[in-house]
Amino acid sequence: MLPCVDFCGLKVSRFIIGGNPFSGFSHQSPERDQEMMNYYTTERIKETLRRAEAAGLATTIMRSDDHIHRLLREYYNEGGGLDWIAQVAGSVDAPDWNISIRRAVAAGAKAAYIHGGILDACYGERDAARFAELVEIMHEGGVPVGTAGHSPEAHLWAHELDLPLDFHVVCFYNCGSLHDGKGDKFQPEDPPKAMPVFETIDKPCIGYKIMAAGRVGPREAFEYAFDNIKPGDCVNVGIHRGDNDNMVEDNAALVEEILEG
């Protein structure tokens, strides 16, 4: 098994396999989105998760929607062993949010976090009351609760609210709604601005988009991440086997080499 950490009581691999490619979110182009959706049938996704297990990973992060719930039920019923951390999104209406977290836990989520766009919106409006309400509702699921976010300022704002957040999911790039122009912007000056978040927030963190959605090579990205995040922090990386059928194994071997070095 790859190196793991105690992450809010869960045994989480420091390299987590992400689910954006499974759901057709390339953050590159609409054509690339369609390519990923056509490639990743349910069977290919389950095969990829099984190969991640065999390569030593212990954890996956995926969206929480009907598509993912169905394939994860199949995966677990067939003996799958990766723990799932759910990204919960959707309407910020309280009753809908209550249903969303309960459905994620029923489908097998061992932890869950608020989608980064939600924190971005609450931070942009400085709506601490609404964000606090969502965190409270998330805890009704009975699993560790975190939040994602696309800018360092949003995470630091949430941290200063002193809410019962168990972990943070920190984007290496300011690629959400809070920068000029909005949308998928991946500026090389962004990661150094994000790194102080990992140090300031003393709770466990997961770094994501460490490769700028395929714009940075894996060795450079993994080395930079593990050199800068805390020893108890992890990284979440999506895998598109359509580019390289052995991408899971190659990345796992690279992470093992970097962490052992």
C-alpha positions as protocol buffer text, in pm:
chain_id: "A"
residue {
  index: 1
  type: MET
  ca { x: 0 y: 0 z: 0 }
}
residue {
  index: 2
  type: LEU
  ca { x: 113 y: 355 z: -68 }
}
residue {
  index: 3
  type: PRO
  ca { x: 185 y: 573 z: 237 }
}
residue {
  index: 4
  type: CYS
  ca { x: -136 y: 655 z: 422 }
}
residue {
  index: 5
  type: VAL
  ca { x: -224 y: 903 z: 695 }
}
residue {
  index: 6
  type: ASP
  ca { x: -481 y: 920 z: 971 }
}
residue {
  index: 7
  type: PHE
  ca { x: -720 y: 1164 z: 809 }
}
residue {
  index: 8
  type: CYS
  ca { x: -1003 y: 1253 z: 1048 }
}
residue {
  index: 9
  type: GLY
  ca { x: -1003 y: 895 z: 1173 }
}
residue {
  index: 10
  type: LEU
  ca { x: -988 y: 744 z: 824 }
}
residue {
  index: 11
  type: LYS
  ca { x: -690 y: 564 z: 670 }
}
residue {
  index: 12
  type: VAL
  ca { x: -638 y: 777 z: 357 }
}
residue {
  index: 13
  type: SER
  ca { x: -366 y: 729 z: 95 }
}
residue {
  index: 14
  type: ARG
  ca { x: -159 y: 1039 z: 33 }
}
residue {
  index: 15
  type: PHE
  ca { x: -238 y: 992 z: -337 }
}
residue {
  index: 16
  type: ILE
  ca { x: -616 y: 987 z: -385 }
}
residue {
  index: 17
  type: ILE
  ca { x: -770 y: 903 z: -721 }
}
residue {
  index: 18
  type: GLY
  ca { x: -1013 y: 1173 z: -830 }
}
residue {
  index: 19
  type: GLY
  ca { x: -1334 y: 1142 z: -1028 }
}
residue {
  index: 20
  type: ASN
  ca { x: -1353 y: 1444 z: -1258 }
}
residue {
  index: 21
  type: PRO
  ca { x: -1251 y: 1244 z: -1570 }
}
residue {
  index: 22
  type: PHE
  ca { x: -1510 y: 978 z: -1479 }
}
residue {
  index: 23
  type: SER
  ca { x: -1782 y: 1242 z: -1496 }
}
residue {
  index: 24
  type: GLY
  ca { x: -1647 y: 1424 z: -1802 }
}
residue {
  index: 25
  type: PHE
  ca { x: -1500 y: 1731 z: -1634 }
}
residue {
  index: 26
  type: SER
  ca { x: -1169 y: 1793 z: -1808 }
}
residue {
  index: 27
  type: HIS
  ca { x: -1136 y: 2167 z: -1735 }
}
residue {
  index: 28
  type: GLN
  ca { x: -977 y: 2181 z: -2080 }
}
residue {
  index: 29
  type: SER
  ca { x: -1245 y: 2195 z: -2352 }
}
residue {
  index: 30
  type: PRO
  ca { x: -1597 y: 2069 z: -2433 }
}
residue {
  index: 31
  type: GLU
  ca { x: -1444 y: 1825 z: -2681 }
}
residue {
  index: 32
  type: ARG
  ca { x: -1216 y: 1685 z: -2412 }
}
residue {
  index: 33
  type: ASP
  ca { x: -1515 y: 1651 z: -2178 }
}
residue {
  index: 34
  type: GLN
  ca { x: -1695 y: 1440 z: -2439 }
}
residue {
  index: 35
  type: GLU
  ca { x: -1385 y: 1228 z: -2495 }
}
residue {
  index: 36
  type: MET
  ca { x: -1369 y: 1142 z: -2126 }
}
residue {
  index: 37
  type: MET
  ca { x: -1740 y: 1067 z: -2103 }
}
residue {
  index: 38
  type: ASN
  ca { x: -1725 y: 837 z: -2405 }
}
residue {
  index: 39
  type: TYR
  ca { x: -1419 y: 655 z: -2271 }
}
residue {
  index: 40
  type: TYR
  ca { x: -1534 y: 607 z: -1913 }
}
residue {
  index: 41
  type: THR
  ca { x: -1812 y: 354 z: -1922 }
}
residue {
  index: 42
  type: THR
  ca { x: -1926 y: 218 z: -1586 }
}
residue {
  index: 43
  type: GLU
  ca { x: -1714 y: -92 z: -1641 }
}
residue {
  index: 44
  type: ARG
  ca { x: -1403 y: 113 z: -1719 }
}
residue {
  index: 45
  type: ILE
  ca { x: -1453 y: 326 z: -1409 }
}
residue {
  index: 46
  type: LYS
  ca { x: -1486 y: 20 z: -1188 }
}
residue {
  index: 47
  type: GLU
  ca { x: -1181 y: -136 z: -1354 }
}
residue {
  index: 48
  type: THR
  ca { x: -985 y: 184 z: -1289 }
}
residue {
  index: 49
  type: LEU
  ca { x: -1084 y: 181 z: -922 }
}
residue {
  index: 50
  type: ARG
  ca { x: -979 y: -182 z: -890 }
}
residue {
  index: 51
  type: ARG
  ca { x: -645 y: -104 z: -1054 }
}
residue {
  index: 52
  type: ALA
  ca { x: -599 y: 185 z: -812 }
}
residue {
  index: 53
  type: GLU
  ca { x: -652 y: -57 z: -523 }
}
residue {
  index: 54
  type: ALA
  ca { x: -399 y: -298 z: -672 }
}
residue {
  index: 55
  type: ALA
  ca { x: -150 y: -11 z: -712 }
}
residue {
  index: 56
  type: GLY
  ca { x: -173 y: 66 z: -341 }
}
residue {
  index: 57
  type: LEU
  ca { x: -428 y: 347 z: -319 }
}
residue {
  index: 58
  type: ALA
  ca { x: -686 y: 343 z: -41 }
}
residue {
  index: 59
  type: THR
  ca { x: -912 y: 635 z: -128 }
}
residue {
  index: 60
  type: THR
  ca { x: -1114 y: 794 z: -405 }
}
residue {
  index: 61
  type: ILE
  ca { x: -1288 y: 1131 z: -432 }
}
residue {
  index: 62
  type: MET
  ca { x: -1586 y: 1156 z: -662 }
}
residue {
  index: 63
  type: ARG
  ca { x: -1896 y: 1365 z: -709 }
}
residue {
  index: 64
  type: SER
  ca { x: -2218 y: 1271 z: -533 }
}
residue {
  index: 65
  type: ASP
  ca { x: -2487 y: 1223 z: -798 }
}
residue {
  index: 66
  type: ASP
  ca { x: -2705 y: 943 z: -931 }
}
residue {
  index: 67
  type: HIS
  ca { x: -2440 y: 825 z: -1177 }
}
residue {
  index: 68
  type: ILE
  ca { x: -2169 y: 793 z: -912 }
}
residue {
  index: 69
  type: HIS
  ca { x: -2405 y: 644 z: -652 }
}
residue {
  index: 70
  type: ARG
  ca { x: -2510 y: 368 z: -891 }
}
residue {
  index: 71
  type: LEU
  ca { x: -2158 y: 272 z: -1003 }
}
residue {
  index: 72
  type: LEU
  ca { x: -2023 y: 281 z: -646 }
}
residue {
  index: 73
  type: ARG
  ca { x: -2301 y: 50 z: -529 }
}
residue {
  index: 74
  type: GLU
  ca { x: -2197 y: -192 z: -802 }
}
residue {
  index: 75
  type: TYR
  ca { x: -1829 y: -148 z: -716 }
}
residue {
  index: 76
  type: TYR
  ca { x: -1884 y: -215 z: -345 }
}
residue {
  index: 77
  type: ASN
  ca { x: -2125 y: -503 z: -409 }
}
residue {
  index: 78
  type: GLU
  ca { x: -1852 y: -660 z: -623 }
}
residue {
  index: 79
  type: GLY
  ca { x: -1599 y: -632 z: -339 }
}
residue {
  index: 80
  type: GLY
  ca { x: -1443 y: -292 z: -407 }
}
residue {
  index: 81
  type: GLY
  ca { x: -1235 y: -159 z: -121 }
}
residue {
  index: 82
  type: LEU
  ca { x: -1147 y: 207 z: -185 }
}
residue {
  index: 83
  type: ASP
  ca { x: -1298 y: 447 z: 67 }
}
residue {
  index: 84
  type: TRP
  ca { x: -1504 y: 720 z: -97 }
}
residue {
  index: 85
  type: ILE
  ca { x: -1489 y: 1087 z: 5 }
}
residue {
  index: 86
  type: ALA
  ca { x: -1791 y: 1257 z: -151 }
}
residue {
  index: 87
  type: GLN
  ca { x: -1798 y: 1601 z: -308 }
}
residue {
  index: 88
  type: VAL
  ca { x: -2145 y: 1736 z: -231 }
}
residue {
  index: 89
  type: ALA
  ca { x: -2287 y: 2007 z: -455 }
}
residue {
  index: 90
  type: GLY
  ca { x: -2621 y: 2137 z: -575 }
}
residue {
  index: 91
  type: SER
  ca { x: -2874 y: 2383 z: -445 }
}
residue {
  index: 92
  type: VAL
  ca { x: -2789 y: 2569 z: -124 }
}
residue {
  index: 93
  type: ASP
  ca { x: -3152 y: 2531 z: -15 }
}
residue {
  index: 94
  type: ALA
  ca { x: -3138 y: 2366 z: 328 }
}
residue {
  index: 95
  type: PRO
  ca { x: -3388 y: 2079 z: 265 }
}
residue {
  index: 96
  type: ASP
  ca { x: -3212 y: 1985 z: -61 }
}
residue {
  index: 97
  type: TRP
  ca { x: -2873 y: 1993 z: 110 }
}
residue {
  index: 98
  type: ASN
  ca { x: -3000 y: 1768 z: 389 }
}
residue {
  index: 99
  type: ILE
  ca { x: -3112 y: 1514 z: 129 }
}
residue {
  index: 100
  type: SER
  ca { x: -2781 y: 1539 z: -58 }
}
residue {
  index: 101
  type: ILE
  ca { x: -2561 y: 1451 z: 240 }
}
residue {
  index: 102
  type: ARG
  ca { x: -2787 y: 1169 z: 353 }
}
residue {
  index: 103
  type: ARG
  ca { x: -2789 y: 1017 z: 5 }
}
residue {
  index: 104
  type: ALA
  ca { x: -2410 y: 1035 z: -15 }
}
residue {
  index: 105
  type: VAL
  ca { x: -2369 y: 851 z: 315 }
}
residue {
  index: 106
  type: ALA
  ca { x: -2628 y: 592 z: 213 }
}
residue {
  index: 107
  type: ALA
  ca { x: -2423 y: 528 z: -103 }
}
residue {
  index: 108
  type: GLY
  ca { x: -2110 y: 462 z: 105 }
}
residue {
  index: 109
  type: ALA
  ca { x: -1936 y: 796 z: 164 }
}
residue {
  index: 110
  type: LYS
  ca { x: -1687 y: 780 z: 451 }
}
residue {
  index: 111
  type: ALA
  ca { x: -1642 y: 1160 z: 452 }
}
residue {
  index: 112
  type: ALA
  ca { x: -1792 y: 1447 z: 256 }
}
residue {
  index: 113
  type: TYR
  ca { x: -1710 y: 1804 z: 163 }
}
residue {
  index: 114
  type: ILE
  ca { x: -1885 y: 2110 z: 27 }
}
residue {
  index: 115
  type: HIS
  ca { x: -1815 y: 2183 z: -340 }
}
residue {
  index: 116
  type: GLY
  ca { x: -1566 y: 2465 z: -387 }
}
residue {
  index: 117
  type: GLY
  ca { x: -1811 y: 2675 z: -585 }
}
residue {
  index: 118
  type: ILE
  ca { x: -2037 y: 2695 z: -280 }
}
residue {
  index: 119
  type: LEU
  ca { x: -1761 y: 2828 z: -55 }
}
residue {
  index: 120
  type: ASP
  ca { x: -1657 y: 3068 z: -331 }
}
residue {
  index: 121
  type: ALA
  ca { x: -2012 y: 3205 z: -349 }
}
residue {
  index: 122
  type: CYS
  ca { x: -2053 y: 3237 z: 26 }
}
residue {
  index: 123
  type: TYR
  ca { x: -1715 y: 3406 z: 57 }
}
residue {
  index: 124
  type: GLY
  ca { x: -1787 y: 3639 z: -232 }
}
residue {
  index: 125
  type: GLU
  ca { x: -2105 y: 3756 z: -57 }
}
residue {
  index: 126
  type: ARG
  ca { x: -1947 y: 3728 z: 290 }
}
residue {
  index: 127
  type: ASP
  ca { x: -2249 y: 3516 z: 384 }
}
residue {
  index: 128
  type: ALA
  ca { x: -2109 y: 3347 z: 694 }
}
residue {
  index: 129
  type: ALA
  ca { x: -2455 y: 3252 z: 821 }
}
residue {
  index: 130
  type: ARG
  ca { x: -2543 y: 3053 z: 510 }
}
residue {
  index: 131
  type: PHE
  ca { x: -2207 y: 2876 z: 503 }
}
residue {
  index: 132
  type: ALA
  ca { x: -2235 y: 2790 z: 874 }
}
residue {
  index: 133
  type: GLU
  ca { x: -2581 y: 2647 z: 811 }
}
residue {
  index: 134
  type: LEU
  ca { x: -2450 y: 2422 z: 534 }
}
residue {
  index: 135
  type: VAL
  ca { x: -2166 y: 2295 z: 754 }
}
residue {
  index: 136
  type: GLU
  ca { x: -2416 y: 2216 z: 1028 }
}
residue {
  index: 137
  type: ILE
  ca { x: -2641 y: 2026 z: 788 }
}
residue {
  index: 138
  type: MET
  ca { x: -2344 y: 1830 z: 651 }
}
residue {
  index: 139
  type: HIS
  ca { x: -2269 y: 1703 z: 1000 }
}
residue {
  index: 140
  type: GLU
  ca { x: -2611 y: 1540 z: 1011 }
}
residue {
  index: 141
  type: GLY
  ca { x: -2461 y: 1274 z: 785 }
}
residue {
  index: 142
  type: GLY
  ca { x: -2245 y: 1151 z: 1072 }
}
residue {
  index: 143
  type: VAL
  ca { x: -1917 y: 1152 z: 876 }
}
residue {
  index: 144
  type: PRO
  ca { x: -1618 y: 1393 z: 875 }
}
residue {
  index: 145
  type: VAL
  ca { x: -1706 y: 1718 z: 699 }
}
residue {
  index: 146
  type: GLY
  ca { x: -1485 y: 1948 z: 493 }
}
residue {
  index: 147
  type: THR
  ca { x: -1502 y: 2221 z: 234 }
}
residue {
  index: 148
  type: ALA
  ca { x: -1333 y: 2279 z: -97 }
}
residue {
  index: 149
  type: GLY
  ca { x: -1261 y: 2622 z: -242 }
}
residue {
  index: 150
  type: HIS
  ca { x: -1085 y: 2775 z: -539 }
}
residue {
  index: 151
  type: SER
  ca { x: -896 y: 3062 z: -376 }
}
residue {
  index: 152
  type: PRO
  ca { x: -669 y: 3090 z: -72 }
}
residue {
  index: 153
  type: GLU
  ca { x: -875 y: 3383 z: 59 }
}
residue {
  index: 154
  type: ALA
  ca { x: -1194 y: 3176 z: 65 }
}
residue {
  index: 155
  type: HIS
  ca { x: -1029 y: 2900 z: 267 }
}
residue {
  index: 156
  type: LEU
  ca { x: -875 y: 3141 z: 515 }
}
residue {
  index: 157
  type: TRP
  ca { x: -1212 y: 3313 z: 557 }
}
residue {
  index: 158
  type: ALA
  ca { x: -1382 y: 2980 z: 630 }
}
residue {
  index: 159
  type: HIS
  ca { x: -1103 y: 2885 z: 871 }
}
residue {
  index: 160
  type: GLU
  ca { x: -1139 y: 3212 z: 1061 }
}
residue {
  index: 161
  type: LEU
  ca { x: -1511 y: 3149 z: 1108 }
}
residue {
  index: 162
  type: ASP
  ca { x: -1408 y: 2867 z: 1346 }
}
residue {
  index: 163
  type: LEU
  ca { x: -1679 y: 2631 z: 1221 }
}
residue {
  index: 164
  type: PRO
  ca { x: -1673 y: 2255 z: 1290 }
}
residue {
  index: 165
  type: LEU
  ca { x: -1492 y: 2173 z: 967 }
}
residue {
  index: 166
  type: ASP
  ca { x: -1281 y: 1860 z: 993 }
}
residue {
  index: 167
  type: PHE
  ca { x: -1072 y: 1918 z: 680 }
}
residue {
  index: 168
  type: HIS
  ca { x: -1014 y: 2148 z: 381 }
}
residue {
  index: 169
  type: VAL
  ca { x: -981 y: 2060 z: 12 }
}
residue {
  index: 170
  type: VAL
  ca { x: -750 y: 2325 z: -133 }
}
residue {
  index: 171
  type: CYS
  ca { x: -717 y: 2405 z: -502 }
}
residue {
  index: 172
  type: PHE
  ca { x: -364 y: 2478 z: -622 }
}
residue {
  index: 173
  type: TYR
  ca { x: -507 y: 2721 z: -879 }
}
residue {
  index: 174
  type: ASN
  ca { x: -754 y: 3007 z: -850 }
}
residue {
  index: 175
  type: CYS
  ca { x: -973 y: 2863 z: -1123 }
}
residue {
  index: 176
  type: GLY
  ca { x: -1322 y: 2934 z: -992 }
}
residue {
  index: 177
  type: SER
  ca { x: -1544 y: 3241 z: -979 }
}
residue {
  index: 178
  type: LEU
  ca { x: -1331 y: 3467 z: -760 }
}
residue {
  index: 179
  type: HIS
  ca { x: -1060 y: 3581 z: -1002 }
}
residue {
  index: 180
  type: ASP
  ca { x: -1078 y: 3832 z: -1285 }
}
residue {
  index: 181
  type: GLY
  ca { x: -1240 y: 3673 z: -1587 }
}
residue {
  index: 182
  type: LYS
  ca { x: -1365 y: 3372 z: -1390 }
}
residue {
  index: 183
  type: GLY
  ca { x: -1361 y: 3016 z: -1522 }
}
residue {
  index: 184
  type: ASP
  ca { x: -1077 y: 2778 z: -1598 }
}
residue {
  index: 185
  type: LYS
  ca { x: -771 y: 2995 z: -1547 }
}
residue {
  index: 186
  type: PHE
  ca { x: -450 y: 2817 z: -1451 }
}
residue {
  index: 187
  type: GLN
  ca { x: -180 y: 3076 z: -1383 }
}
residue {
  index: 188
  type: PRO
  ca { x: 171 y: 2955 z: -1286 }
}
residue {
  index: 189
  type: GLU
  ca { x: 185 y: 3211 z: -1004 }
}
residue {
  index: 190
  type: ASP
  ca { x: -118 y: 3054 z: -832 }
}
residue {
  index: 191
  type: PRO
  ca { x: 32 y: 2752 z: -651 }
}
residue {
  index: 192
  type: PRO
  ca { x: 279 y: 2957 z: -440 }
}
residue {
  index: 193
  type: LYS
  ca { x: -16 y: 3167 z: -325 }
}
residue {
  index: 194
  type: ALA
  ca { x: -208 y: 2857 z: -223 }
}
residue {
  index: 195
  type: MET
  ca { x: 71 y: 2691 z: -25 }
}
residue {
  index: 196
  type: PRO
  ca { x: 39 y: 2914 z: 286 }
}
residue {
  index: 197
  type: VAL
  ca { x: -316 y: 2780 z: 328 }
}
residue {
  index: 198
  type: PHE
  ca { x: -180 y: 2433 z: 404 }
}
residue {
  index: 199
  type: GLU
  ca { x: 51 y: 2577 z: 668 }
}
residue {
  index: 200
  type: THR
  ca { x: -203 y: 2815 z: 824 }
}
residue {
  index: 201
  type: ILE
  ca { x: -486 y: 2565 z: 850 }
}
residue {
  index: 202
  type: ASP
  ca { x: -381 y: 2315 z: 1112 }
}
residue {
  index: 203
  type: LYS
  ca { x: -650 y: 2067 z: 1007 }
}
residue {
  index: 204
  type: PRO
  ca { x: -586 y: 1797 z: 746 }
}
residue {
  index: 205
  type: CYS
  ca { x: -593 y: 1923 z: 387 }
}
residue {
  index: 206
  type: ILE
  ca { x: -629 y: 1766 z: 44 }
}
residue {
  index: 207
  type: GLY
  ca { x: -465 y: 1946 z: -247 }
}
residue {
  index: 208
  type: TYR
  ca { x: -638 y: 1924 z: -583 }
}
residue {
  index: 209
  type: LYS
  ca { x: -577 y: 2032 z: -942 }
}
residue {
  index: 210
  type: ILE
  ca { x: -208 y: 1995 z: -864 }
}
residue {
  index: 211
  type: MET
  ca { x: -144 y: 1931 z: -1236 }
}
residue {
  index: 212
  type: ALA
  ca { x: -354 y: 2229 z: -1350 }
}
residue {
  index: 213
  type: ALA
  ca { x: -596 y: 1986 z: -1515 }
}
residue {
  index: 214
  type: GLY
  ca { x: -325 y: 1824 z: -1727 }
}
residue {
  index: 215
  type: ARG
  ca { x: -120 y: 2135 z: -1797 }
}
residue {
  index: 216
  type: VAL
  ca { x: 168 y: 2037 z: -1562 }
}
residue {
  index: 217
  type: GLY
  ca { x: 359 y: 1710 z: -1580 }
}
residue {
  index: 218
  type: PRO
  ca { x: 309 y: 1451 z: -1305 }
}
residue {
  index: 219
  type: ARG
  ca { x: 665 y: 1447 z: -1167 }
}
residue {
  index: 220
  type: GLU
  ca { x: 681 y: 1825 z: -1139 }
}
residue {
  index: 221
  type: ALA
  ca { x: 334 y: 1840 z: -985 }
}
residue {
  index: 222
  type: PHE
  ca { x: 377 y: 1560 z: -730 }
}
residue {
  index: 223
  type: GLU
  ca { x: 722 y: 1679 z: -623 }
}
residue {
  index: 224
  type: TYR
  ca { x: 601 y: 2036 z: -574 }
}
residue {
  index: 225
  type: ALA
  ca { x: 294 y: 1922 z: -383 }
}
residue {
  index: 226
  type: PHE
  ca { x: 467 y: 1687 z: -142 }
}
residue {
  index: 227
  type: ASP
  ca { x: 746 y: 1938 z: -85 }
}
residue {
  index: 228
  type: ASN
  ca { x: 495 y: 2200 z: 28 }
}
residue {
  index: 229
  type: ILE
  ca { x: 193 y: 2041 z: 194 }
}
residue {
  index: 230
  type: LYS
  ca { x: 194 y: 1911 z: 553 }
}
residue {
  index: 231
  type: PRO
  ca { x: 307 y: 1551 z: 624 }
}
residue {
  index: 232
  type: GLY
  ca { x: -52 y: 1459 z: 711 }
}
residue {
  index: 233
  type: ASP
  ca { x: -199 y: 1613 z: 395 }
}
residue {
  index: 234
  type: CYS
  ca { x: -292 y: 1434 z: 71 }
}
residue {
  index: 235
  type: VAL
  ca { x: -339 y: 1509 z: -299 }
}
residue {
  index: 236
  type: ASN
  ca { x: -634 y: 1428 z: -523 }
}
residue {
  index: 237
  type: VAL
  ca { x: -554 y: 1357 z: -890 }
}
residue {
  index: 238
  type: GLY
  ca { x: -789 y: 1255 z: -1169 }
}
residue {
  index: 239
  type: ILE
  ca { x: -679 y: 982 z: -1410 }
}
residue {
  index: 240
  type: HIS
  ca { x: -770 y: 960 z: -1779 }
}
residue {
  index: 241
  type: ARG
  ca { x: -658 y: 619 z: -1896 }
}
residue {
  index: 242
  type: GLY
  ca { x: -760 y: 717 z: -2248 }
}
residue {
  index: 243
  type: ASP
  ca { x: -427 y: 899 z: -2266 }
}
residue {
  index: 244
  type: ASN
  ca { x: -222 y: 623 z: -2105 }
}
residue {
  index: 245
  type: ASP
  ca { x: -372 y: 290 z: -2003 }
}
residue {
  index: 246
  type: ASN
  ca { x: -109 y: 252 z: -1728 }
}
residue {
  index: 247
  type: MET
  ca { x: -156 y: 601 z: -1584 }
}
residue {
  index: 248
  type: VAL
  ca { x: -279 y: 470 z: -1247 }
}
residue {
  index: 249
  type: GLU
  ca { x: 21 y: 245 z: -1198 }
}
residue {
  index: 250
  type: ASP
  ca { x: 268 y: 502 z: -1336 }
}
residue {
  index: 251
  type: ASN
  ca { x: 147 y: 774 z: -1101 }
}
residue {
  index: 252
  type: ALA
  ca { x: 138 y: 538 z: -803 }
}
residue {
  index: 253
  type: ALA
  ca { x: 498 y: 432 z: -868 }
}
residue {
  index: 254
  type: LEU
  ca { x: 602 y: 796 z: -902 }
}
residue {
  index: 255
  type: VAL
  ca { x: 436 y: 892 z: -572 }
}
residue {
  index: 256
  type: GLU
  ca { x: 599 y: 596 z: -398 }
}
residue {
  index: 257
  type: GLU
  ca { x: 940 y: 700 z: -533 }
}
residue {
  index: 258
  type: ILE
  ca { x: 895 y: 1065 z: -425 }
}
residue {
  index: 259
  type: LEU
  ca { x: 766 y: 986 z: -78 }
}
residue {
  index: 260
  type: GLU
  ca { x: 1030 y: 722 z: -9 }
}
residue {
  index: 261
  type: GLY
  ca { x: 1302 y: 957 z: -131 }
}
